[in-house]
């Protein structure tokens, strides 16, 4: 019987797991999500029905869960949101594509030809 060790094909994809196979970021965000859900349940259960409170708990916990597990093109949630904000609002100028013919620019100028 041989012992097998799992090795990632790409070394940059390695993430150290802390608890239950989760990274520290994922574990903290999961605890925050559970805490938000329990807190919302305790706060709202005297005032609303069980189904309504359950939906509010799901909606209240989902931002924390998304923050812990979201990854897009190697970016965590906060880097992705900053890149999206920059692209959509800060750098959203009208961009004009203008071509330049470098071959014609290198040719000697003739009297009758204009650029």
N, C-alpha and C positions, 0 to 999 in steps of 0.2 A: 504494500500500500504506500503510495507516494503522496507527499504533501505538496499541494499546489498553491502557488502564490499568484494572485491576480495583479497584473501589471498593466497600466494604461498604455495604449499605443501612442498617445500624445502626452508627453510629460506635463505640458501646460494645463491639461484638463484635470490634474490631480487635485483633490480637495480632501483635507483632513476631516474625518468624521469624529464627532465628539460623543454624541449620545443618540442611541437608536438609529444609527446610520445617517444622522443629519449633521450638517456643518453647524458651527456655532451661530452663524447668522440665521440659518433656517430654524434652529432650535429656539433661539430667542424670539424670533417672529412668531413661531408656533405657540409659544407660551403667552405672548402678548395677544394673539388671536383668541386663544382659549379664555384668557382673562377678560378681554373685551366682551366676548359672548356671555360669559357668566355674569359679568357686571351689568350688562344690558338686560339680561334675564331677570336678575334680582331687582333692578330698578323699575322695569316696565311690567312685570307680571301682576302686580296688584291693580294696574290700570287698564290692561288690554287682555284680549283672549290669547290662548296658548298658540294658535296658529300665527297670529299677527306678531307676537313676541318672537317666535322662532324665525320668521322672516327678517325681522329687525336684527336679531342676533347674527344671522348669516351675513346680512349686509354690513353690519358693524365689524365683524371679524375678518371679512374678506380683504380689506386693504392691508392688514398686517400679514395675512397669509400670502398675498400677492407679492408684497415687499420682500419676503424671505425666499420665495421660490422662483421669481421672475428672472429670466436671463434672455437677452436678445443680442445676437452677434457678440457675445462675450461681455456685454454690459449689464451691470445690475440695474435695478429699477431707477435709482436716483440718477445715474449717469444717462440712462435712456431718456428719462423725462427732461433732463437738462439739454440733451442733444435735440430732442423734439422741439422744446421751447425755443432754442436758438434758431433752428431751421424754420419754424413756423412763424415766429414773431420778430426776433431780433435781426435776422438776416434774410428777410423776405422781400428784398428789393426786386424790382423787375430786371431780369437779366437778359441782355441782348447778345445773341450769338453773331459774331462778325468774323467773316473769313478773310484771310489775307493770302494772296497768291505770291509766295516768295520767289517763284520762278520768274514771274513777270517783273518783280521788283529788281531782280539782278540783271535783267537785260538792259543793254545801253538804250538810252532815250533817243527816239527819233523825233524829228521836227513835227510831223503830223500826228503823232500818237500822244494821247493824254492819259494820265492815270485815272 
